[in-house]
């Protein structure tokens, strides 16, 4: 699998590359945001390790532009930041990153995070063809597509929903068990696996981002509802 490392500090980039290549990943290093966007088109990475602070174009903008591109491979994005404030992590996730790590970090932990993200992709490829359908939504696990059906046959043509890989897996998880209440730990185990090392509140950021894409009013969600003190429940 191809991994693009976008990091302007040469020693950090080369350390990441060394550890990932030892795990038999093919790596490409980019030192600034503009080069990263150009390389993305030709290298077609399965995953991007993306630093937040970059010359020419910062990591948030790189992440946003990659997620806006259609007709190309949609990679997992692991964002790196030297800042520890929670707001930076949430902003990073809101632009389309799937996970984050704060510098300084353990290279072994980074490899574990990478493997956890990519393992979700492999599990999806091995999955039997299946479709989840409710009144407003259809999720095709085989094609990895999600559509909004406008309330059934009387509300117009189905509309594709543009989701990141993790947002898709999150919606599919909710739709696989309508009405079930999921707590953060259960969603992390389902989506990231046992290799997850981060803050459980990362789930809240992804829930907020999913709501913005599927809810008529994300401030008053009607599909992904909060169960106070417990977790989240999908209703349709």
C-alpha positions in Angstrom: 0.0 0.0 0.0 1.1 3.6 -0.7 1.6 6.1 2.1 2.3 9.8 1.5 4.2 11.5 4.2 3.7 15.3 4.2 6.2 16.7 6.7 8.6 19.7 6.3 11.0 18.6 9.1 13.4 16.2 7.3 14.4 14.2 10.3 10.8 13.5 11.3 9.8 12.6 7.7 12.7 10.2 7.3 12.0 8.6 10.6 8.4 8.0 9.7 9.5 6.7 6.3 12.0 4.3 7.9 9.4 2.7 10.2 6.7 2.4 7.6 9.1 1.0 5.0 10.2 -1.6 7.5 6.5 -2.6 7.5 6.6 -3.0 3.7 4.7 0.1 2.9 5.7 2.2 -0.2 6.3 5.8 1.0 6.6 9.1 -0.7 7.8 12.2 1.2 6.5 15.8 0.5 7.9 18.8 2.3 5.2 21.4 1.6 1.5 21.6 0.9 1.6 22.5 -2.8 3.9 19.6 -3.6 1.6 17.3 -1.6 -1.4 18.2 -3.7 0.6 17.6 -6.9 2.0 14.3 -5.7 -1.4 13.1 -4.5 -2.7 13.0 -8.0 0.1 10.8 -9.4 1.0 8.7 -6.3 -2.6 7.8 -5.4 -1.9 7.1 -1.7 -4.0 4.7 0.4 -3.1 6.8 3.5 -1.6 10.2 4.1 0.4 11.2 7.2 -0.2 14.9 7.1 1.5 17.6 9.3 -0.6 20.5 10.4 2.1 23.2 10.1 3.5 23.2 6.5 5.1 25.8 4.3 3.1 27.2 1.3 -0.1 25.5 2.2 -1.0 24.3 5.7 -2.2 20.8 6.5 -5.8 21.9 7.1 -6.1 23.4 3.6 -4.4 20.3 2.1 -6.8 18.0 3.9 -9.8 20.1 2.8 -8.7 20.2 -0.9 -8.1 16.5 -1.0 -11.5 15.7 0.4 -13.1 18.1 -2.2 -11.6 16.2 -5.1 -14.0 13.8 -6.8 -13.2 10.8 -9.0 -9.9 10.0 -7.2 -8.9 7.6 -4.5 -10.2 8.8 -1.1 -7.3 8.1 1.3 -7.3 7.8 5.1 -5.6 10.9 6.6 -3.7 10.8 9.8 -2.9 14.4 10.9 0.2 15.4 12.9 0.3 18.5 15.1 2.9 20.0 17.4 0.1 21.7 19.3 -1.7 20.0 22.1 -4.8 22.2 22.3 -8.0 20.3 21.8 -9.3 22.9 19.3 -6.5 22.1 16.9 -7.4 18.4 16.9 -11.1 19.1 16.4 -10.4 21.6 13.6 -8.2 19.0 11.9 -10.9 16.3 12.2 -13.6 18.7 10.9 -11.7 19.2 7.7 -11.7 15.5 6.9 -8.9 13.9 8.8 -9.6 10.4 10.1 -7.3 10.5 13.1 -4.6 12.7 14.7 -1.4 12.4 16.7 0.3 15.1 18.7 4.1 15.6 18.5 6.3 14.3 19.9 5.0 10.8 19.2 6.2 7.2 19.2 7.0 5.9 15.7 5.7 2.5 16.8 2.4 4.1 17.9 2.2 5.8 14.5 2.7 2.5 12.7 0.0 1.0 14.9 -2.4 3.8 14.0 -1.7 3.4 10.3 -2.3 -0.3 10.4 -5.5 0.2 12.3 -6.9 2.6 9.7 -5.8 0.4 6.8 -7.2 -2.7 8.4 -10.6 -1.2 8.3 -10.2 -0.8 4.5 -9.1 -4.5 4.2 -12.1 -5.7 6.3 -14.4 -3.7 4.0 -12.9 -5.4 0.9 -13.4 -8.9 2.3 -17.0 -8.2 3.3 -19.9 -9.9 1.6 -21.9 -7.6 -0.7 -24.6 -6.0 1.4 -26.9 -2.9 1.5 -28.4 -1.2 4.4 -31.6 0.8 3.6 -33.9 3.0 5.7 -36.5 5.5 4.8 -34.1 8.3 4.0 -30.7 6.5 3.5 -29.1 3.7 1.5 -25.6 2.4 2.2 -24.0 0.0 -0.3 -21.1 -1.7 1.5 -19.8 -3.3 -1.6 -19.6 -0.1 -3.7 -19.0 2.0 -0.5 -21.6 4.5 -1.6 -24.2 6.3 0.5 -27.3 8.1 -0.9 -30.1 10.2 0.6 -33.5 9.1 -0.7 -35.5 12.2 0.3 -38.0 10.3 2.3 -38.7 7.5 -0.1 -40.3 7.4 -3.6 -42.2 10.8 -3.3 -39.3 13.1 -2.5 -37.3 13.2 -5.8 -34.2 11.4 -7.1 -31.7 9.8 -4.7 -28.9 12.2 -3.9 -25.3 10.9 -3.3 -23.7 11.8 0.1 -20.1 12.7 -0.1 -18.5 11.0 2.9 -14.9 10.3 4.0 -14.0 6.6 4.5 -14.5 7.0 8.3 -17.7 8.9 7.9 -19.0 6.1 5.6 -18.0 3.4 8.1 -19.7 5.4 10.9 -23.0 5.7 9.0 -22.9 2.1 8.0 -22.3 1.0 11.6 -25.3 3.1 12.8 -27.5 1.8 10.0 -26.5 -1.8 10.7 -28.2 -1.6 14.1 -31.0 1.1 13.9 -32.1 2.1 17.4 -29.0 0.7 19.1 -27.2 3.0 21.5 -23.5 3.1 20.9 -21.0 4.5 23.4 -17.7 6.0 22.4 -15.7 2.9 23.4 -17.9 0.6 21.2 -17.6 2.9 18.2 -13.9 3.1 18.6 -13.6 -0.7 18.8 -15.9 -1.0 15.7 -14.2 1.6 13.6 -10.5 1.8 14.7 -10.1 -1.6 16.4 -8.1 -2.4 19.5 -5.0 -0.5 18.3 -6.6 2.9 19.0 -4.5 5.0 21.4 -6.1 8.4 21.2 -8.7 10.4 23.1 -12.3 8.9 23.0 -13.6 12.4 22.3 -12.4 12.0 18.7 -15.7 10.2 18.2 -17.6 13.4 19.0 -15.8 15.3 16.2 -16.6 12.6 13.6 -20.3 12.5 14.8 -20.5 16.3 14.4 -19.1 16.1 10.9 -21.4 13.3 9.8 -24.4 15.2 11.1 -23.5 18.2 9.0 -23.7 16.0 5.9 -26.9 14.0 6.7 -29.0 16.1 9.0 -31.5 18.7 7.8 -30.4 20.7 10.9 -27.2 19.5 12.5 -27.9 21.6 15.6 -31.1 19.6 16.2 -30.3 16.2 14.7 -33.2 13.9 13.8 -31.1 10.9 12.7 -27.9 10.6 14.8 -29.3 11.4 18.3 -27.3 11.9 21.5 -28.4 9.7 24.4 -27.2 11.9 27.3 -24.7 10.1 29.5 -24.5 7.1 27.3 -23.7 7.7 23.6 -25.4 7.9 20.2 -28.4 6.3 18.5 -29.4 6.2 14.8 -33.1 6.7 14.0 -34.9 7.0 10.7 
